[in-house]
């Protein structure tokens, strides 16, 4: 009986604690910084459309600014083919580009970006994974992406990425080139 007394006291103390007030979904969104940006019922243009397909297209949609990259969002359905490693461009906390390749230097690499709320594929020339990690150019239909990471072999390096469309319009992004 003496053994049960401390356990019973502990159990009663736990039950007598005031219960925490349940947090609403809006309160949770405010707390983690996911609120705002768009009016209720409208999509936030800085975020990918959650209803957009998560598969990549070979060609971007018509009449979109190909130099304006959007956050990738769900890329679970994107087929990047065989790969032995890759790199991701992070601008702040947003993934803007994923590139992959094989360790074979005669093989090209692949990348995926989101433009016009559509995931779009781009290819690099030969050079394999080493070229992707060192920085290379990816070409998609109507645009090119030049990746220029800082020198070195660190897994995460600062990088500048320039996107140029067929008309010569260009936009640059600065972020971290994170490779595995």
Protein Blocks (a to p, Z undefined) as FASTA:
>chain_A
ZZmmmmmmmmmmmmmpccdddddfklmmmmnopgghiaehiacfkbccfkbccbdcfbdc
ehiafklccdebjaklpcgbjafbdcdddehjacfbdcdddfblkbccdddddeehiacd
ddddehijmlmmnopadddehiacdddddedjbfbdcdddddddfkopacddddddddZZ
